[in-house]
Amino acid sequence: MKILGLVDDLFLIAKVEGAISKANLSIKFLSAEDILKREFDYVIVDMEHEDAFNVIEKFPDKALCFGSHVKTDLFQKAGLLGCKRVFARSVFFDKLSELLR
């Protein structure tokens, strides 16, 4: 399974890598520009990344999105773009290995 990530916060990158490794998988973090050119199964998107919604708009069915639970506008925007897997950070990290099955 090929998993890409659009996350630039080092703390969140470490959390994503930890959750991914628990599922015996690996992830490659790339720029949005590079993600838009690649083939993959899933893309993990931090909705607070400046290019998050460019990626979500292009790949709503492959996007697994997370963000701060207080930024409800981001959740709405992802939903309007067709993304159905949008989670608060805390829930996302607890469910990530389950979501990738």
Secondary structure, DSSP 8 states (H G I E B T S, - for coil): --EEEE---HHHHHHHHHHHHHTT---EE--HHHHTT---SEEEEETTSTTHHHHHHH-TTTEEEEE-TT-HHHHHHHHHTT---EEEHHHHHHHHHHHT-
